[in-house]
Amino acid sequence: MKKKRILYLLYVIGWWLMSYPQVFAQILVNQAGYNRGEAKHFVCLGAKDGAKFKIVNTASGRVEFQGEIVNQEGWFTAFNPVSKDEFRVEIEGYNASVPFWIADHLIEKLSSKLGYEFFIDVRGSEDPINANLPKVYGGGPSRDGGAYGLETIFECLQYASNPSLYDRWKTEFGDKNTPDLIDLILWHAEFAYAHVAYQGPVGSRHGSLGYEGQSRMNYDYWNLLDQLSVVCAAYHDFLKPYLPREKYLKYRQVCHEKWTQYDRHKVVRYWTYSNKWVDAGFQEFNEMGNAYGQSVFSNLFMYLCEKNEPDGKPQQYLAWAQESAKDIIQHWDFNNPRHMWWIRNAEHITPQALAYFLLIAPEHAPQGTKEKLQAWAVHMHQKTNNFWKYRVHSETEWAHPKTKELGGAPALGGSMFAVAHLLNDLRLRDIGWAQVDFVFGVNPVGAHLSNKSPERLAINGYWEGVEKGWPSAHPNGYGMLGKVRGTLDGSPLDKDFQKSASPTPISNDPKDLIGKDAYATEGWCVSNRGWQATLTFSTLGSHRVTLLDASEKEIKQTKVGQTVIIELKAALNMDWNKVEKGLVTLKINGKKSDTLEVTETGENTGIFRATYKILTDCRSLEVAYGTLGFAQKAALSVK
């Protein structure tokens, strides 16, 4: 009799659990938090449409925002408090979410330094010139990759997007007088120049390089020209104080000499032969050195460089960039997986390179450039139409069933930010922020894509405010990245995704409801490069320069002797307890004249201001922040 009662009790408990699965489900939020003025999104598995959610201040206990669940997701984009407090999401019948912040440029605050510190830590050698390549897996500047990493390109773009921020950090690399990120760029430039014709032995790799039917290469030194090209462009924009002209001219010369010899002037197809099961054989494009769009980037960089030299040949490089862009416009097939997610960590380069053309030379971009990006945006809207806002592969397979997708969400946000900025597509920008949320825990594993190890915490190598990191990692893989700051370690596989609106399966252990048997891979510089790109392109659409009169009205015209207010909104608010500063660039009558310091105006606003008196000889004033295509500008004519 007693046994029957126990069985009956177990039956009742089981029935109750099946009837109320939400008791065990989790509210999945961006564990660090959300940027003020940007999209804010969470997922609650099993929640019914119309269920009420509350945003609660964890310090005061006050409910500060309310909304409703639709399709198991909640949005609170309109909630933009000016506060240092943390918040949580509450839904009746569910455990509350982990606490999170909402602050000005929060994700940039928590990630910008980690974004490049990863590349400091992952260098394969302390000496860029006499690097021991056979001990560097793949023979590259980063010890977990080959020369195809293109680190220098995205380091330069990262600096260009927010120079006053990166000028602050000078203590851990180089001579302590130069910004760490600049020192890192110069280190990579030296590596590229020293090995631009290297054909010696390297560590083992998954395949070889060369056109089908021609001799094979084991080391992809061709790609080092691409890394030098961006340094040549950046020399004229921000590297001149740090890079001697004699050295820059050597970099420029070797680019000229080997550009056509190395096929950097055109789109390269069938270059990599891989023997990895995930992408075996010749691929039209590959993440291993012939990314679709790579030639657009590199030719545009040389175009920017050559425009500044008396003997320069900018039109030749521009013509090659146009040819490469036309190839994308004509042949980029969103429904061909070999042009999209199949190339994984290189996929982000195609839309970002095409967008970059419109950022730096819109008047020279081939006809159809903007329309191609518009078509890509439509495709992204279609493929992210699910409560995760995850870009699915197909109707039946959402992510790869066996291997990492770190080339997906961490990099896709940057592509969406770039294209949304050019198209003024605010919804695409919102979906871009949902990709960032995916990285920070709004995913089927409910964890940040980086393992929160004691080793990383001990070296300040992890994101503040993240409670749950990726469940596992491979610290002793080829790259030995266990102790590298900011490494990404894994991403959900196809099996992990809940693909319908049905309630979550029941488990006796609530932790098993999400993230069971989560797959992890070793970290990789090419994965972190995509995340670095997302941090860079996020500034498009959030940075702004405005000129105001004394009544704080935006103006386009003023008079001699008037005092104007220069206002900068940028991701410079790193310390919530300190008044911080930045520098904007002034052009008087079309000529660069000086920089001007702007000062933070209020807590958690991201607004920096200075006043400027219009001088007698001034006929026009332009104020800019950022460089190399990321400059935000405002201009005045003077009566």
DOBA-216561 format. One line per 2 residues: number of its first residue (from 1); for each residue x, z, y of C-alpha. Coordinates in Angstrom, 1 decimal. Layout:
NUM> X,Z,Y ~ ...
END
This chain:
1> 0.0,0.0,0.0 ~ 2.8,0.9,2.3
3> 4.5,-2.4,1.6 ~ 1.3,-4.3,2.5
5> 1.1,-2.4,5.8 ~ 4.7,-3.3,6.7
7> 4.1,-7.0,5.8 ~ 0.9,-7.0,7.9
9> 2.7,-5.4,10.8 ~ 5.5,-8.0,10.5
11> 2.8,-10.8,10.5 ~ 1.2,-9.4,13.7
13> 4.5,-9.2,15.4 ~ 5.4,-12.7,14.3
15> 2.0,-14.0,15.5 ~ 2.5,-12.2,18.9
17> 5.9,-13.8,19.2 ~ 4.6,-17.2,18.5
19> 1.8,-16.7,21.0 ~ 4.2,-15.5,23.8
21> 7.5,-17.3,23.4 ~ 8.2,-16.8,27.1
23> 9.1,-13.2,26.4 ~ 12.4,-14.4,25.0
25> 12.9,-17.5,27.1 ~ 15.4,-17.4,30.0
27> 15.0,-18.5,33.6 ~ 18.0,-20.8,34.1
29> 19.4,-20.8,37.6 ~ 22.6,-21.9,39.3
31> 24.4,-18.6,38.5 ~ 26.6,-18.7,41.6
33> 23.8,-19.8,44.0 ~ 22.6,-22.6,46.3
35> 23.5,-24.2,49.6 ~ 21.3,-23.5,52.6
37> 19.5,-26.6,53.6 ~ 19.9,-28.3,50.2
39> 17.8,-28.7,47.1 ~ 17.3,-25.6,45.0
41> 16.1,-26.0,41.4 ~ 15.7,-23.9,38.3
43> 14.3,-24.3,34.8 ~ 12.1,-21.9,32.8
45> 11.6,-23.1,29.3 ~ 8.1,-22.7,28.0
47> 6.6,-21.8,31.4 ~ 3.1,-23.3,31.9
49> 2.2,-25.6,34.9 ~ 0.9,-23.5,37.7
51> 2.7,-20.3,36.7 ~ 3.8,-18.4,39.9
53> 7.4,-17.6,40.6 ~ 8.9,-15.3,43.2
55> 12.3,-15.3,44.9 ~ 13.2,-11.6,45.2
57> 15.9,-10.0,47.4 ~ 17.9,-7.9,45.0
59> 18.9,-5.5,47.7 ~ 15.6,-4.8,49.2
61> 13.3,-5.7,46.4 ~ 11.2,-7.8,48.8
63> 9.5,-11.0,47.7 ~ 10.8,-13.6,50.2
65> 9.5,-16.8,48.7 ~ 6.8,-17.9,46.2
67> 6.1,-21.1,44.4 ~ 4.6,-22.7,41.3
69> 6.1,-24.1,38.1 ~ 5.5,-27.8,37.3
71> 6.9,-29.3,34.1 ~ 8.9,-26.1,33.3
73> 10.9,-26.3,36.6 ~ 10.7,-24.6,39.9
75> 11.9,-25.8,43.4 ~ 12.5,-23.5,46.4
77> 14.4,-26.0,48.7 ~ 12.5,-24.7,51.7
79> 13.9,-21.2,51.3 ~ 17.0,-20.9,53.5
81> 17.7,-17.3,54.4 ~ 20.5,-16.2,56.7
83> 21.7,-13.3,54.5 ~ 24.7,-12.0,52.4
85> 22.2,-10.6,49.9 ~ 21.7,-11.9,46.4
87> 18.3,-13.1,45.1 ~ 16.7,-13.5,41.7
89> 13.8,-15.5,40.3 ~ 10.9,-13.6,38.7
91> 8.0,-15.0,36.6 ~ 5.5,-12.8,34.9
93> 6.2,-12.4,31.2 ~ 9.9,-13.5,31.5
95> 13.1,-11.6,32.1 ~ 14.3,-12.1,35.7
97> 17.0,-14.6,36.3 ~ 20.6,-13.5,37.0
99> 21.2,-12.8,40.7 ~ 22.5,-15.6,42.9
101> 23.4,-16.2,46.6 ~ 22.0,-18.7,49.1
103> 24.5,-19.5,51.8 ~ 26.0,-22.1,54.0
105> 28.0,-24.6,51.9 ~ 28.2,-22.0,49.1
107> 29.3,-24.3,46.3 ~ 32.1,-25.7,48.5
109> 33.1,-22.1,49.4 ~ 33.4,-21.1,45.7
111> 34.8,-24.4,44.4 ~ 37.0,-26.2,46.9
113> 40.2,-24.3,46.3 ~ 39.7,-24.3,42.5
115> 39.1,-28.0,42.7 ~ 42.7,-28.7,43.6
117> 44.3,-25.6,42.1 ~ 43.4,-27.1,38.7
119> 45.8,-30.0,39.5 ~ 48.5,-27.7,40.6
121> 48.4,-25.7,37.4 ~ 48.1,-28.7,35.1
123> 51.2,-30.6,36.3 ~ 53.3,-31.6,33.3
125> 56.5,-30.7,35.0 ~ 57.8,-28.7,38.0
127> 60.1,-31.7,38.9 ~ 58.1,-34.9,39.7
129> 61.2,-37.1,39.5 ~ 62.9,-35.9,36.4
131> 59.8,-35.1,34.4 ~ 60.2,-35.0,30.7
133> 57.5,-37.5,29.8 ~ 57.8,-37.3,26.0
135> 56.6,-33.7,26.3 ~ 53.7,-34.6,28.5
137> 50.8,-35.8,26.4 ~ 50.1,-39.4,27.3
139> 53.1,-39.5,29.6 ~ 51.3,-38.6,32.8
141> 51.7,-36.3,35.8 ~ 49.1,-34.0,34.4
143> 50.0,-32.6,31.0 ~ 46.7,-33.4,29.4
145> 46.5,-37.1,30.4 ~ 48.4,-40.3,31.1
147> 49.0,-42.1,34.3 ~ 45.4,-43.2,34.3
149> 44.3,-39.9,35.8 ~ 44.2,-41.2,39.3
151> 44.6,-37.6,40.6 ~ 46.3,-38.6,43.8
153> 43.3,-40.7,44.9 ~ 40.8,-37.9,44.6
155> 43.2,-35.3,46.0 ~ 43.6,-37.5,49.2
157> 39.9,-38.0,49.5 ~ 39.3,-34.3,49.0
159> 41.6,-33.4,51.9 ~ 40.2,-36.2,54.1
161> 36.7,-34.9,53.6 ~ 37.4,-31.4,55.1
163> 40.9,-31.2,56.6 ~ 40.6,-27.9,58.5
165> 39.6,-26.2,55.3 ~ 42.6,-27.3,53.3
167> 45.0,-26.7,56.2 ~ 44.4,-23.0,55.7
169> 45.9,-22.6,52.3 ~ 49.7,-22.8,52.3
171> 51.0,-20.0,50.1 ~ 51.4,-21.1,46.5
173> 53.1,-24.5,46.5 ~ 56.0,-26.1,48.3
175> 57.6,-24.6,51.4 ~ 54.7,-22.4,52.4
177> 54.5,-24.3,55.7 ~ 52.6,-27.3,54.4
179> 49.1,-27.1,53.1 ~ 49.1,-26.7,49.4
181> 46.9,-29.8,48.9 ~ 49.3,-31.9,51.0
183> 52.2,-30.6,48.9 ~ 50.3,-31.5,45.7
185> 49.6,-35.1,47.0 ~ 53.3,-35.5,47.9
187> 54.3,-34.2,44.4 ~ 52.1,-36.8,42.8
189> 53.4,-39.6,45.0 ~ 57.0,-38.8,44.0
191> 56.0,-38.8,40.3 ~ 54.3,-42.2,40.7
193> 57.2,-43.7,42.6 ~ 59.7,-42.4,40.1
195> 57.8,-43.7,37.1 ~ 56.2,-46.9,38.4
197> 58.3,-49.0,36.0 ~ 58.7,-46.4,33.2
199> 58.6,-47.8,29.7 ~ 60.2,-45.0,27.8
201> 58.7,-42.8,25.1 ~ 55.7,-40.7,25.7
203> 53.7,-38.2,23.7 ~ 51.2,-39.6,21.1
205> 48.0,-41.1,22.4 ~ 44.8,-42.5,21.0
207> 45.7,-46.2,21.3 ~ 47.7,-48.7,23.3
209> 47.5,-50.8,26.4 ~ 47.5,-54.5,27.1
211> 45.3,-57.6,26.9 ~ 44.0,-58.6,23.5
213> 46.4,-61.0,21.8 ~ 49.3,-60.0,24.1
215> 52.1,-57.5,23.8 ~ 51.1,-53.9,23.9
217> 52.2,-51.0,26.1 ~ 52.3,-47.4,25.2
219> 52.4,-46.1,28.8 ~ 50.0,-47.1,31.5
221> 52.5,-47.1,34.4 ~ 50.4,-49.9,36.1
223> 48.0,-47.2,37.3 ~ 50.7,-45.4,39.3
225> 50.5,-48.2,41.9 ~ 46.9,-47.2,42.5
227> 48.0,-43.6,43.2 ~ 50.7,-44.8,45.6
229> 48.2,-47.0,47.4 ~ 46.1,-44.1,48.6
231> 49.2,-42.3,49.8 ~ 50.1,-45.4,51.8
233> 46.7,-45.3,53.4 ~ 46.7,-41.6,54.0
235> 50.1,-41.8,55.7 ~ 48.5,-43.3,58.7
237> 45.5,-40.9,58.7 ~ 47.0,-37.5,57.9
239> 50.3,-37.6,55.9 ~ 52.6,-38.8,58.8
241> 53.6,-35.2,59.8 ~ 54.6,-34.4,56.2
243> 55.9,-37.7,54.7 ~ 59.1,-39.3,56.1
245> 58.6,-42.9,57.1 ~ 61.5,-44.1,55.0
247> 59.9,-42.7,51.9 ~ 56.5,-44.1,52.8
249> 58.1,-47.5,53.3 ~ 59.5,-47.3,49.8
251> 56.1,-46.6,48.4 ~ 54.6,-49.5,50.4
253> 57.3,-51.9,49.3 ~ 56.9,-51.2,45.6
255> 53.2,-51.7,45.9 ~ 53.8,-55.1,47.5
257> 56.4,-56.1,44.9 ~ 54.3,-55.2,41.8
259> 50.7,-55.6,42.9 ~ 50.1,-58.9,41.3
261> 52.6,-58.4,38.6 ~ 50.6,-55.3,37.5
263> 47.2,-57.0,38.0 ~ 46.2,-54.4,40.6
265> 44.6,-57.1,42.7 ~ 41.7,-57.7,40.2
267> 39.3,-56.1,37.9 ~ 41.1,-55.5,34.6
269> 39.1,-56.0,31.4 ~ 40.0,-55.2,27.7
271> 43.1,-53.3,28.8 ~ 42.8,-50.2,26.6
273> 42.7,-50.4,22.8 ~ 41.4,-47.0,21.5
275> 41.5,-45.8,17.9 ~ 39.3,-42.8,18.7
277> 36.0,-42.8,16.8 ~ 34.1,-42.3,20.0
279> 35.2,-45.5,21.6 ~ 37.2,-47.4,19.0
281> 38.6,-50.9,19.7 ~ 38.8,-52.9,22.9
283> 36.3,-51.9,25.5 ~ 35.4,-54.0,28.5
285> 36.1,-50.8,30.6 ~ 37.5,-47.5,29.6
287> 38.3,-44.1,31.1 ~ 41.9,-44.6,30.1
289> 43.1,-46.7,33.0 ~ 40.8,-49.6,33.7
291> 37.8,-48.0,35.2 ~ 35.2,-50.4,36.6
293> 35.7,-50.2,40.4 ~ 39.2,-48.9,40.3
295> 40.5,-52.2,41.9 ~ 38.0,-51.8,44.8
297> 39.5,-48.4,45.6 ~ 43.1,-49.4,45.4
299> 42.8,-52.7,47.3 ~ 40.8,-51.0,50.1
301> 43.5,-48.3,50.4 ~ 46.2,-51.0,50.8
303> 43.9,-52.8,53.3 ~ 43.7,-49.5,55.4
305> 47.5,-49.2,55.1 ~ 48.3,-52.7,56.1
307> 46.1,-52.7,59.2 ~ 48.5,-50.2,60.7
309> 51.7,-52.2,60.2 ~ 52.9,-55.0,62.5
311> 53.9,-57.1,59.5 ~ 51.0,-56.0,57.4
313> 48.8,-58.3,55.3 ~ 45.4,-56.5,55.4
315> 43.4,-59.7,54.9 ~ 45.0,-60.4,51.5
317> 44.1,-56.9,50.2 ~ 40.7,-57.1,51.8
319> 40.0,-60.4,50.0 ~ 41.0,-58.8,46.6
321> 38.8,-55.8,47.3 ~ 35.9,-58.2,48.1
323> 36.5,-60.1,44.9 ~ 36.4,-56.9,42.9
325> 33.3,-55.7,44.7 ~ 31.6,-59.1,44.0
327> 32.4,-58.6,40.3 ~ 30.5,-55.3,40.4
329> 27.6,-56.8,42.2 ~ 27.3,-59.6,39.8
331> 28.1,-58.0,36.5 ~ 27.5,-54.2,36.6
333> 24.8,-53.8,34.0 ~ 23.1,-50.4,34.1
335> 21.6,-51.0,30.7 ~ 25.0,-51.7,29.2
337> 26.4,-48.4,28.0 ~ 29.9,-49.8,28.2
339> 29.5,-50.0,31.9 ~ 27.9,-46.6,32.2
341> 28.0,-43.4,30.1 ~ 30.1,-45.0,27.3
343> 33.2,-44.9,29.6 ~ 32.4,-41.2,30.2
345> 34.9,-39.7,32.7 ~ 35.5,-43.0,34.5
347> 31.8,-43.8,35.1 ~ 31.7,-42.1,38.5
349> 34.4,-44.5,39.9 ~ 32.1,-47.6,39.9
351> 29.4,-46.4,42.3 ~ 31.9,-44.3,44.4
353> 34.2,-47.3,44.9 ~ 31.4,-49.6,45.9
355> 30.0,-47.0,48.3 ~ 33.5,-46.5,49.7
357> 33.5,-50.1,50.8 ~ 30.5,-49.4,53.0
359> 32.1,-46.2,54.3 ~ 35.3,-47.7,55.6
361> 34.6,-51.4,56.2 ~ 30.9,-52.1,56.1
363> 31.3,-55.2,58.2 ~ 33.5,-56.7,55.4
365> 31.6,-55.6,52.4 ~ 30.3,-58.5,50.3
367> 26.7,-59.5,50.6 ~ 24.6,-57.5,48.1
369> 26.7,-54.4,48.2 ~ 24.0,-52.1,49.5
371> 21.4,-53.8,47.4 ~ 23.4,-53.1,44.2
373> 23.7,-49.4,45.2 ~ 20.0,-49.4,45.8
375> 19.4,-50.7,42.3 ~ 21.7,-48.1,40.9
377> 19.7,-45.4,42.8 ~ 16.5,-46.6,41.3
379> 18.0,-46.5,37.8 ~ 19.2,-42.9,38.4
381> 15.7,-41.9,39.6 ~ 14.3,-43.3,36.4
383> 16.9,-41.8,34.0 ~ 16.6,-38.3,35.6
385> 12.9,-38.0,35.3 ~ 12.9,-34.9,33.2
387> 12.9,-31.2,34.0 ~ 16.6,-30.9,33.5
389> 17.1,-33.7,36.0 ~ 19.7,-34.9,33.5
391> 20.7,-38.5,33.4 ~ 19.6,-39.5,29.8
393> 21.3,-42.2,27.8 ~ 18.2,-43.7,26.2
395> 14.7,-42.8,25.0 ~ 16.0,-41.3,21.8
397> 19.5,-40.1,22.7 ~ 20.0,-38.0,25.8
399> 23.7,-37.2,25.5 ~ 26.4,-38.1,23.1
401> 25.7,-36.5,19.6 ~ 29.3,-35.5,18.9
403> 31.6,-35.4,21.9 ~ 31.9,-34.1,25.4
405> 29.9,-35.4,28.3 ~ 32.0,-33.8,31.0
407> 32.2,-37.2,32.7 ~ 28.4,-36.9,33.2
409> 26.9,-34.2,35.4 ~ 30.1,-32.8,37.0
411> 31.0,-36.3,38.3 ~ 27.5,-37.8,38.7
413> 26.6,-35.5,41.6 ~ 29.4,-37.1,43.7
415> 28.1,-40.6,43.0 ~ 24.6,-39.6,44.0
417> 25.8,-37.9,47.2 ~ 27.8,-41.0,48.3
419> 24.9,-43.4,47.6 ~ 22.2,-41.1,49.0
421> 24.2,-40.8,52.2 ~ 24.4,-44.6,52.6
423> 20.8,-45.2,51.7 ~ 19.4,-42.2,53.4
425> 17.8,-41.4,50.0 ~ 17.1,-37.6,50.3
427> 15.5,-37.4,46.9 ~ 18.7,-38.9,45.3
429> 20.7,-36.2,47.1 ~ 18.4,-33.5,45.7
431> 19.0,-34.9,42.2 ~ 22.7,-34.8,43.0
433> 22.5,-31.1,43.7 ~ 20.6,-30.7,40.4
435> 23.7,-32.1,38.7 ~ 25.7,-29.3,40.4
437> 23.1,-26.8,39.2 ~ 23.6,-28.2,35.7
439> 27.3,-27.4,35.9 ~ 26.6,-23.8,36.9
441> 24.0,-23.0,34.2 ~ 20.8,-25.0,34.6
443> 21.4,-26.7,31.3 ~ 20.4,-26.2,27.6
445> 23.3,-23.8,27.0 ~ 22.4,-21.7,30.1
447> 26.1,-21.4,30.9 ~ 28.7,-22.7,33.4
449> 30.6,-25.6,31.9 ~ 33.8,-23.5,32.1
451> 34.7,-20.8,29.7 ~ 34.9,-17.4,31.5
453> 38.1,-16.1,29.8 ~ 40.0,-13.0,30.7
455> 43.1,-15.2,31.3 ~ 41.3,-17.2,34.0
457> 39.8,-14.1,35.6 ~ 43.2,-12.5,35.8
459> 44.6,-15.4,37.9 ~ 41.5,-15.8,40.1
461> 40.8,-19.0,38.3 ~ 37.1,-18.7,37.9
463> 34.0,-19.1,40.0 ~ 32.8,-16.0,41.7
465> 29.2,-14.9,40.9 ~ 29.0,-16.7,37.5
467> 27.8,-14.3,34.8 ~ 27.9,-16.6,31.8
469> 30.6,-19.1,31.1 ~ 30.8,-21.7,28.4
471> 30.6,-19.9,25.0 ~ 33.9,-21.3,23.7
473> 37.0,-23.2,24.6 ~ 40.1,-24.8,23.1
475> 42.9,-23.2,25.1 ~ 45.6,-24.6,22.8
477> 44.7,-28.2,22.7 ~ 47.1,-31.0,23.8
479> 46.8,-29.9,27.4 ~ 47.2,-26.1,26.7
481> 44.7,-25.5,29.5 ~ 43.5,-22.0,28.6
483> 45.2,-20.4,31.6 ~ 44.5,-23.2,34.0
485> 42.3,-22.4,37.0 ~ 38.9,-24.1,37.1
487> 39.1,-26.0,33.8 ~ 35.8,-27.4,32.5
489> 35.5,-26.8,28.7 ~ 32.2,-28.3,27.4
491> 28.8,-29.8,28.0 ~ 25.6,-29.9,26.0
493> 25.3,-32.4,23.2 ~ 22.2,-34.4,22.3
495> 21.0,-31.7,19.9 ~ 21.0,-29.0,22.6
497> 18.4,-30.7,24.8 ~ 14.7,-29.7,24.7
499> 13.2,-33.1,25.3 ~ 9.5,-32.3,25.6
501> 7.3,-29.8,27.4 ~ 6.6,-27.9,24.2
503> 7.4,-24.2,24.1 ~ 10.8,-23.1,23.1
505> 11.3,-22.4,19.3 ~ 11.1,-18.8,18.4
507> 14.1,-16.7,17.3 ~ 14.6,-13.1,16.5
509> 17.5,-13.1,18.9 ~ 16.7,-14.2,22.4
511> 20.3,-15.3,22.9 ~ 19.7,-18.0,20.2
513> 16.9,-19.7,22.1 ~ 19.4,-21.7,24.2
515> 22.9,-22.7,23.6 ~ 23.2,-22.1,19.8
517> 26.3,-23.6,18.3 ~ 27.5,-25.0,21.7
519> 30.2,-27.6,21.4 ~ 33.4,-27.2,23.3
521> 36.3,-29.5,23.8 ~ 39.8,-29.0,25.3
523> 40.0,-29.4,29.1 ~ 41.1,-32.7,30.5
525> 42.4,-33.7,34.0 ~ 40.1,-36.8,33.9
527> 37.0,-34.5,33.6 ~ 38.1,-32.3,36.4
529> 38.8,-35.3,38.6 ~ 35.1,-36.2,38.5
531> 34.2,-32.6,39.5 ~ 36.7,-32.9,42.4
533> 35.0,-36.1,43.5 ~ 31.6,-34.3,43.6
535> 33.0,-31.6,45.8 ~ 34.4,-34.3,48.1
537> 31.4,-36.6,48.4 ~ 29.0,-33.5,48.8
539> 30.2,-33.3,52.5 ~ 28.6,-36.7,53.2
541> 25.2,-35.7,54.5 ~ 26.1,-32.1,55.2
543> 29.0,-32.5,57.7 ~ 27.9,-33.5,61.2
545> 29.4,-33.7,64.8 ~ 27.0,-33.4,67.7
547> 27.5,-33.5,71.5 ~ 25.2,-31.3,73.6
549> 24.6,-30.6,77.3 ~ 24.3,-27.2,78.8
551> 20.7,-26.9,77.7 ~ 21.9,-27.7,74.1
553> 20.1,-31.0,74.1 ~ 21.9,-33.8,72.2
555> 23.3,-36.4,74.6 ~ 24.9,-39.9,74.5
557> 25.9,-40.1,78.1 ~ 27.2,-37.7,80.8
559> 29.1,-37.6,84.1 ~ 32.6,-36.8,85.2
561> 33.1,-33.1,85.7 ~ 30.3,-32.1,83.4
563> 31.0,-29.6,80.6 ~ 29.7,-30.6,77.2
565> 29.3,-28.6,74.0 ~ 31.0,-30.0,70.9
567> 29.3,-28.8,67.8 ~ 30.6,-29.2,64.2
569> 28.7,-28.4,61.1 ~ 31.1,-28.3,58.2
571> 32.1,-26.4,55.0 ~ 34.5,-24.1,56.7
573> 32.7,-20.7,56.3 ~ 34.8,-19.2,53.5
575> 34.8,-15.6,54.6 ~ 31.4,-14.1,55.4
577> 33.0,-11.2,57.3 ~ 35.3,-13.2,59.5
579> 34.8,-15.6,62.5 ~ 36.5,-18.8,61.4
581> 37.7,-21.8,63.1 ~ 38.3,-25.6,62.7
583> 39.8,-28.5,64.5 ~ 38.1,-31.7,65.7
585> 39.9,-34.8,67.0 ~ 39.3,-36.2,70.5
587> 39.5,-39.8,71.6 ~ 39.5,-40.5,75.3
589> 38.9,-44.0,76.4 ~ 39.4,-45.2,72.8
591> 42.8,-43.5,72.3 ~ 43.5,-40.4,70.3
593> 44.4,-37.8,72.8 ~ 44.3,-34.3,71.2
595> 42.6,-31.9,68.9 ~ 40.3,-29.1,70.0
597> 39.6,-25.8,68.2 ~ 36.0,-25.0,67.4
599> 34.8,-21.5,66.5 ~ 32.1,-20.3,64.2
601> 28.9,-19.4,66.1 ~ 26.9,-17.2,63.7
603> 26.8,-15.7,60.3 ~ 26.0,-18.1,57.4
605> 25.2,-21.0,59.7 ~ 28.2,-23.3,59.3
607> 28.0,-24.2,63.0 ~ 31.3,-24.3,65.0
609> 31.4,-25.0,68.7 ~ 33.7,-25.5,71.7
611> 33.2,-26.6,75.3 ~ 34.9,-29.5,76.9
613> 35.0,-30.6,80.6 ~ 34.9,-34.3,81.2
615> 38.0,-35.3,83.2 ~ 38.1,-37.7,86.1
617> 39.8,-40.5,84.3 ~ 37.5,-40.3,81.2
619> 35.1,-43.2,80.7 ~ 34.3,-42.5,77.0
621> 34.7,-39.6,74.7 ~ 34.6,-39.7,70.9
623> 34.8,-36.5,68.7 ~ 35.5,-36.8,65.0
625> 36.0,-34.6,62.0 ~ 37.4,-35.8,58.7
627> 39.3,-39.0,58.0 ~ 40.0,-41.8,55.5
629> 36.3,-42.9,55.5 ~ 34.8,-39.4,55.6
631> 35.0,-39.0,59.4 ~ 31.8,-37.7,61.1
633> 31.7,-38.9,64.7 ~ 29.8,-38.5,67.9
635> 30.4,-40.4,71.1 ~ 29.6,-40.3,74.9
637> 29.8,-42.8,77.6 ~ 30.8,-41.3,81.0
639> 29.4,-42.5,84.4
END
